Amino acid sequence: MRLLVLVFFITGIQFSFCQDHILTVGQIQKKEHATTKAFQKYIKHPNRSRLKKIFLNHYTESLSKYNKQLDELNSPEYSEKPWIEILNTLHSLYYLDNLVLSQKETASLHSKDYKAIIDSVSSEASKELYDEGNKYLNQTDNPFGSAIAYRNFKKVLEINPDYKNTKDLLDVTILKGKKNVYFAPVTYKNQGNYFEISSDGSSISSNYILEKIIENLTINNVGSKFERSKDFDTNWEVDMTWNSINISPEKRHSYDIKRSKIIQDNGKETTVSATVTYTETIKNITGNMIVIVKDSKTNEEISRHNFPGNTTHINKTAKFKGDERALTFEDNALITKSYSQKPFNDTDLIIEMFNEDIYRQFISDLGGLFNWNL
C-alpha cells in the first residue's frame, strides 16, 4: 500500500490529462492582440503621445505578467518543472521583444537575448525530460511507469523533435506499456434505498456506463486496449461498484398563473383568459461509486478511487383551464410536452447523476492511466 501511495504522488504531478504544446507565433500574436494592435497604431503615428502611452501600458503590463509567471513556474512548489509552460512564457517574451526591435522608435525597449535563453532552457528541459522518461520506462514494477515515460518523451519531442533517439524510445514505450483492460459489469452493493438490480448482479445502468467510458477512452487512444470479455490476455480488470445510491422521496410544488389577452373575435375586441397550473416534481439522488483497477494475474490493486455524486432532478409539467387563446408560446410548448412526458424513472436518475458527477471524476482521475493522450 505504501508503494501505491508513492506512485500516486508521482503520477499526480504528471497526469494533468491535457496535451502540452509549444505555442506558435500565431497563437502568441492572438494572445497579445491588444499589445500588437496598440503597437501598430503607435508606429503609424509615432508623434502622438497618447498612442505611445497606450502601447507602453499594454507592453509593460504583458512583460510584468510573463515575468511573474516565470517566477511562479520556477518556484520550489513544483517537484518537477513545468517545462512547456516555462518555454511558452519565454516565447511570449521573445515575441514582444522582436516586436519592439522591429522599429527604431521602440528598439531601446529591448532588454534580453530571449533566443539564447530559450535555447538554453530547451536544452536543459530536453535532457531532464529524456532522462526522466528513460527512468520510468525501465521501472518494470511500476504500473504507471510506461504512462509517465510516454508523457515525458512526448514533451521532449514537442520541444526538440530530433532529440537523440526519443522517437524510437516512444515506440518502445507504447509497445512495452500497452495493457489489455477488461471492464467488469457495474455492480451494486444495496447500501442505500435503491435495490433494482439485473439478474447477473450488475446494475441496470451498467451497459450505458461502460459504453460511455470506453467510447471516450478509445478516441485517440494510446496505452490500452479495451476487452469486452475477460480472458487470459487481460492485464488489468476494472471493477466499478455502486457502494450506495439514495433517492429522496418525490416532492411536488404547484402554482397557478393567470393569463389574459385581448384578441380580435369576429371583428370585435374581446378579452380571453385562462389559468395555467405549473407543477415541479423534484427528486434528489446521491451516490457513491468505488472503482478498483487490479492486476488480472496477481489480483493486486493498481488503484482504488471513491467517486461521490449528487444530482437534483427537476421535472416541470403544465396544464390549463379556460381559453387556449390566452396562453403564451411557453405555456403551449410545456403543455404539449407534458402530454407525452413519462413519469420519473430511477434508472434514468442514476444515469443522470453518473453523467453530471461520476463520469467527469472518472475521466479526470483515471483517464490518463488508460489513455496516455488524455
C-alpha positions as CSV (number, residue, x, y, z in Angstrom):
1,M,0.0,0.0,0.0
2,R,2.9,2.3,0.7
3,L,4.2,1.8,-2.8
4,L,0.8,2.6,-4.2
5,V,0.6,5.9,-2.4
6,L,4.0,6.9,-3.6
7,V,3.2,6.0,-7.1
8,F,0.0,8.2,-7.0
9,F,2.1,11.1,-5.6
10,I,4.5,10.8,-8.5
11,T,1.8,10.4,-11.2
12,G,-0.4,13.1,-9.7
13,I,2.2,15.6,-10.8
14,Q,2.5,14.2,-14.3
15,F,-1.1,13.3,-15.0
16,S,-2.7,16.6,-15.9
17,F,-4.7,14.8,-18.6
18,C,-4.1,17.5,-21.2
19,Q,-1.6,17.6,-24.1
20,D,1.2,20.1,-23.7
21,H,2.1,22.1,-26.8
22,I,4.6,24.8,-27.6
23,L,2.6,27.9,-28.8
24,T,3.0,29.0,-32.4
25,V,3.8,32.6,-33.3
26,G,0.2,33.0,-34.5
27,Q,-1.2,31.8,-31.1
28,I,1.0,34.2,-29.2
29,Q,0.1,37.0,-31.5
30,K,-3.6,36.3,-30.9
31,K,-3.0,36.2,-27.2
32,E,-1.1,39.5,-27.4
33,H,-3.6,41.1,-29.8
34,A,-4.2,44.2,-27.7
35,T,-0.4,44.9,-27.4
36,T,0.2,44.3,-31.1
37,K,-2.7,46.4,-32.2
38,A,-1.6,49.3,-29.9
39,F,1.9,49.0,-31.3
40,Q,0.8,49.2,-34.9
41,K,-1.3,52.3,-34.2
42,Y,1.6,53.9,-32.5
43,I,4.1,53.2,-35.3
44,K,1.7,54.7,-37.8
45,H,1.7,57.9,-35.8
46,P,4.9,57.9,-33.7
47,N,4.4,61.6,-32.7
48,R,1.2,61.1,-30.9
49,S,2.0,60.8,-27.3
50,R,-1.4,59.3,-26.4
51,L,-0.9,56.3,-28.8
52,K,2.6,55.8,-27.3
53,K,1.2,55.8,-23.8
54,I,-1.5,53.2,-24.7
55,F,1.1,50.9,-26.3
56,L,3.5,51.2,-23.4
57,N,0.8,50.4,-20.9
58,H,-0.1,47.2,-22.8
59,Y,3.6,46.3,-23.3
60,T,4.7,46.8,-19.7
61,E,1.6,45.0,-18.4
62,S,2.4,42.0,-20.6
63,L,6.1,42.0,-19.5
64,S,5.1,42.1,-15.9
65,K,2.6,39.3,-16.3
66,Y,5.0,37.0,-18.1
67,N,7.9,37.7,-15.7
68,K,5.6,37.0,-12.7
69,Q,4.6,33.7,-14.4
70,L,8.2,32.7,-14.8
71,D,8.8,33.3,-11.1
72,E,5.8,31.1,-10.2
73,L,6.7,28.4,-12.7
74,N,10.2,28.2,-11.4
75,S,9.1,28.2,-7.8
76,P,10.0,25.2,-5.5
77,E,6.3,24.2,-5.2
78,Y,6.8,22.2,-8.5
79,S,8.6,19.0,-7.7
80,E,9.0,18.6,-11.5
81,K,9.4,21.7,-13.6
82,P,6.6,22.6,-16.0
83,W,8.9,23.0,-18.9
84,I,6.4,23.5,-21.6
85,E,4.7,26.3,-19.7
86,I,8.1,27.9,-18.9
87,L,9.1,27.8,-22.6
88,N,5.7,29.2,-23.7
89,T,6.2,32.1,-21.3
90,L,9.7,32.7,-22.7
91,H,8.4,32.5,-26.3
92,S,5.8,35.2,-25.4
93,L,8.5,37.4,-24.1
94,Y,10.6,36.7,-27.2
95,Y,7.6,37.8,-29.4
96,L,7.2,41.1,-27.5
97,D,11.0,41.7,-27.7
98,N,11.0,41.1,-31.5
99,L,8.0,43.4,-31.8
100,V,9.8,46.4,-30.2
101,L,13.1,45.6,-32.0
102,S,11.3,45.9,-35.4
103,Q,11.1,49.7,-35.2
104,K,13.7,52.3,-34.3
105,E,11.1,54.2,-32.1
106,T,10.9,51.2,-29.7
107,A,14.2,49.4,-30.2
108,S,15.5,50.9,-26.9
109,L,13.0,48.7,-25.0
110,H,15.0,45.6,-25.9
111,S,16.5,44.2,-22.7
112,K,17.4,40.5,-23.0
113,D,18.5,37.9,-25.6
114,Y,15.5,35.7,-25.2
115,K,16.5,33.5,-28.1
116,A,19.6,32.4,-26.2
117,I,17.6,31.9,-23.0
118,I,15.1,29.8,-24.9
119,D,17.9,27.7,-26.5
120,S,19.4,27.1,-23.0
121,V,16.2,26.2,-21.3
122,S,15.1,23.9,-24.2
123,S,18.4,22.1,-23.9
124,E,18.1,21.7,-20.2
125,A,14.4,20.6,-20.4
126,S,15.0,18.1,-23.2
127,K,17.8,16.4,-21.2
128,E,15.8,16.3,-17.9
129,L,12.6,15.0,-19.6
130,Y,14.5,12.5,-21.6
131,D,16.3,11.1,-18.6
132,E,13.0,11.0,-16.6
133,G,11.4,9.1,-19.4
134,N,14.2,6.6,-19.5
135,K,14.0,6.1,-15.8
136,Y,10.3,5.3,-15.8
137,L,10.5,3.2,-18.9
138,N,12.8,0.8,-17.1
139,Q,10.7,0.6,-13.9
140,T,9.2,-2.8,-14.6
141,D,7.5,-2.9,-11.2
142,N,5.7,0.4,-11.6
143,P,2.3,0.0,-13.3
144,F,2.3,3.7,-14.1
145,G,5.9,3.7,-15.5
146,S,5.1,3.5,-19.2
147,A,2.4,6.2,-19.0
148,I,4.9,8.6,-17.3
149,A,7.6,7.7,-19.7
150,Y,5.3,8.3,-22.6
151,R,4.3,11.8,-21.4
152,N,8.0,12.8,-20.8
153,F,9.1,11.6,-24.3
154,K,6.2,13.4,-25.9
155,K,7.3,16.6,-24.2
156,V,10.8,16.1,-25.4
157,L,9.6,15.8,-29.0
158,E,7.4,18.9,-28.6
159,I,10.5,20.9,-27.5
160,N,13.0,19.2,-29.8
161,P,11.7,16.8,-32.5
162,D,15.1,15.4,-33.3
163,Y,16.4,14.9,-29.7
164,K,18.6,11.8,-29.6
165,N,16.6,8.6,-30.1
166,T,13.4,9.8,-28.4
167,K,11.1,8.8,-31.3
168,D,12.4,5.2,-31.1
169,L,12.0,5.2,-27.3
170,L,8.4,6.5,-27.7
171,D,7.6,3.5,-29.9
172,V,9.2,1.1,-27.4
173,T,7.2,2.7,-24.6
174,I,3.9,2.2,-26.5
175,L,4.7,-1.5,-27.3
176,K,6.0,-2.2,-23.8
177,G,3.3,-0.4,-21.8
178,K,0.2,-1.4,-23.7
179,K,-2.4,-3.1,-21.5
180,N,-5.4,-5.2,-22.3
181,V,-8.1,-3.8,-19.9
182,Y,-11.4,-5.6,-19.0
183,F,-14.2,-3.5,-17.6
184,A,-16.4,-5.8,-15.5
185,P,-20.2,-5.1,-15.3
186,V,-21.0,-2.4,-12.8
187,T,-22.3,-4.0,-9.6
188,Y,-24.4,-2.6,-6.8
189,K,-24.0,-3.3,-3.0
190,N,-27.5,-2.4,-1.9
191,Q,-26.2,0.1,0.7
192,G,-28.9,2.6,0.2
193,N,-32.6,2.8,-0.7
194,Y,-32.3,1.7,-4.4
195,F,-32.5,-2.0,-4.9
196,E,-33.3,-2.6,-8.6
197,I,-30.6,-5.0,-9.9
198,S,-30.5,-7.1,-13.0
199,S,-30.3,-10.9,-12.7
200,D,-26.5,-11.1,-13.2
201,G,-25.9,-8.9,-10.2
202,S,-24.9,-5.8,-12.2
203,S,-26.8,-2.5,-12.1
204,I,-29.5,-1.7,-14.6
205,S,-27.4,1.2,-15.9
206,S,-24.2,-0.9,-16.3
207,N,-24.1,-1.2,-20.1
208,Y,-24.6,2.6,-20.6
209,I,-21.9,3.5,-18.1
210,L,-19.3,1.1,-19.6
211,E,-20.1,2.1,-23.1
212,K,-19.8,5.8,-22.3
213,I,-16.4,5.4,-20.6
214,I,-14.9,3.1,-23.2
215,E,-16.1,5.2,-26.1
216,N,-14.4,8.3,-24.6
217,L,-11.2,6.5,-23.8
218,T,-11.0,4.8,-27.2
219,I,-10.8,8.2,-29.0
220,N,-7.1,8.8,-30.0
221,N,-6.2,6.0,-27.5
222,V,-2.6,5.2,-26.7
223,G,-1.9,3.0,-23.8
224,S,-4.7,0.4,-23.5
225,K,-6.9,-1.9,-25.5
226,F,-10.4,-2.5,-24.0
227,E,-11.6,-6.0,-23.9
228,R,-15.3,-6.9,-23.8
229,S,-14.7,-10.2,-22.2
230,K,-12.1,-11.3,-19.6
231,D,-9.6,-13.8,-21.0
232,F,-6.0,-15.0,-20.4
233,D,-4.6,-11.9,-22.3
234,T,-6.3,-9.4,-19.9
235,N,-3.7,-7.4,-18.0
236,W,-6.0,-5.2,-15.8
237,E,-9.5,-5.5,-14.6
238,V,-11.7,-2.5,-13.7
239,D,-14.3,-3.2,-11.1
240,M,-16.9,-0.5,-10.6
241,T,-19.4,-0.8,-7.7
242,W,-22.2,1.5,-6.6
243,N,-21.4,1.4,-2.9
244,S,-24.6,3.3,-2.2
245,I,-27.4,5.0,-4.0
246,N,-30.1,7.0,-2.2
247,I,-33.1,8.6,-3.9
248,S,-35.1,11.1,-2.0
249,P,-38.9,11.0,-1.8
250,E,-40.6,12.9,-4.6
251,K,-41.5,16.5,-3.8
252,R,-44.2,18.4,-5.7
253,H,-44.7,22.1,-5.9
254,S,-47.7,23.5,-7.9
255,Y,-48.6,27.1,-8.6
256,D,-51.2,28.9,-10.8
257,I,-50.6,31.7,-13.3
258,K,-53.5,33.8,-14.6
259,R,-53.3,34.6,-18.3
260,S,-55.4,37.2,-20.2
261,K,-55.2,38.6,-23.7
262,I,-57.2,41.0,-25.9
263,I,-57.9,39.4,-29.2
264,Q,-60.0,40.2,-32.3
265,D,-63.0,37.9,-32.5
266,N,-65.4,38.3,-35.4
267,G,-64.1,41.9,-35.9
268,K,-64.6,42.8,-32.2
269,E,-62.1,43.2,-29.4
270,T,-62.6,40.6,-26.7
271,T,-60.7,39.5,-23.6
272,V,-59.9,35.8,-23.2
273,S,-58.5,34.3,-20.1
274,A,-57.0,31.0,-18.8
275,T,-55.4,29.6,-15.7
276,V,-52.2,27.7,-16.2
277,T,-51.1,25.3,-13.4
278,Y,-47.4,24.6,-13.3
279,T,-46.1,21.6,-11.4
280,E,-42.5,21.0,-10.4
281,T,-41.6,17.5,-9.4
282,I,-38.3,17.3,-7.6
283,K,-36.0,14.3,-6.7
284,N,-32.5,14.4,-5.2
285,I,-30.2,11.5,-5.8
286,T,-26.8,10.8,-4.1
287,G,-24.5,8.0,-4.8
288,N,-21.0,6.7,-4.2
289,M,-19.1,4.6,-6.7
290,I,-15.9,2.6,-5.9
291,V,-13.6,2.0,-8.8
292,I,-10.8,-0.6,-8.4
293,V,-8.2,-1.3,-11.0
294,K,-6.4,-4.6,-10.3
295,D,-3.8,-6.8,-12.0
296,S,-5.6,-9.8,-13.5
297,K,-2.7,-12.1,-13.0
298,T,-1.8,-11.3,-9.3
299,N,-5.1,-9.8,-8.2
300,E,-3.2,-6.9,-6.7
301,E,-4.8,-3.5,-6.6
302,I,-3.3,-0.9,-9.0
303,S,-5.6,1.9,-7.8
304,R,-8.7,2.5,-5.8
305,H,-10.9,5.6,-6.2
306,N,-14.0,6.8,-4.5
307,F,-16.4,8.9,-6.6
308,P,-19.3,10.7,-4.9
309,G,-22.3,12.0,-6.9
310,N,-25.1,14.4,-6.1
311,T,-27.8,15.5,-8.5
312,T,-31.2,17.2,-8.1
313,H,-33.6,16.5,-11.0
314,I,-36.5,18.9,-11.6
315,N,-39.3,17.9,-13.9
316,K,-41.8,20.6,-14.9
317,T,-45.3,20.0,-16.4
318,A,-48.2,22.3,-17.1
319,K,-51.9,22.1,-17.7
320,F,-54.6,24.8,-18.2
321,K,-58.3,25.6,-17.8
322,G,-60.0,28.3,-19.8
323,D,-59.5,29.7,-23.3
324,E,-56.4,28.3,-25.1
325,R,-56.0,31.5,-27.0
326,A,-54.9,33.3,-23.8
327,L,-51.8,31.0,-23.5
328,T,-48.3,32.2,-24.2
329,F,-45.9,30.4,-26.5
330,E,-44.0,29.0,-23.5
331,D,-47.3,27.8,-21.9
332,N,-48.2,25.9,-25.1
333,A,-44.8,24.3,-25.5
334,L,-44.7,22.9,-22.0
335,I,-48.3,21.8,-22.0
336,T,-47.7,19.9,-25.3
337,K,-44.5,18.4,-23.9
338,S,-46.4,17.3,-20.7
339,Y,-48.8,15.1,-22.7
340,S,-46.0,12.7,-23.7
341,Q,-43.8,13.1,-20.7
342,K,-43.1,9.9,-18.9
343,P,-43.0,9.6,-15.0
344,F,-39.8,9.6,-13.1
345,N,-37.6,6.6,-13.8
346,D,-35.0,5.8,-11.1
347,T,-32.6,4.2,-13.5
348,D,-32.6,7.4,-15.6
349,L,-31.8,9.3,-12.5
350,I,-28.8,7.2,-11.8
351,I,-27.6,7.7,-15.3
352,E,-28.1,11.5,-14.9
353,M,-26.1,11.5,-11.7
354,F,-23.3,9.5,-13.4
355,N,-23.2,11.9,-16.4
356,E,-23.2,15.0,-14.2
357,D,-20.8,13.9,-11.5
358,I,-19.1,10.5,-11.6
359,Y,-18.2,10.4,-15.3
360,R,-16.2,13.7,-15.1
361,Q,-14.3,12.4,-12.0
362,F,-13.5,9.1,-13.6
363,I,-12.0,10.7,-16.8
364,S,-10.1,13.3,-14.7
365,D,-8.7,10.9,-12.1
366,L,-8.3,7.6,-14.1
367,G,-8.5,8.6,-17.7
368,G,-4.7,9.1,-18.1
369,L,-4.0,5.7,-16.7
370,F,-5.8,4.1,-19.6
371,N,-5.3,6.7,-22.4
372,W,-2.0,8.4,-22.2
373,N,-3.2,11.0,-24.8
374,L,-5.6,12.5,-22.3
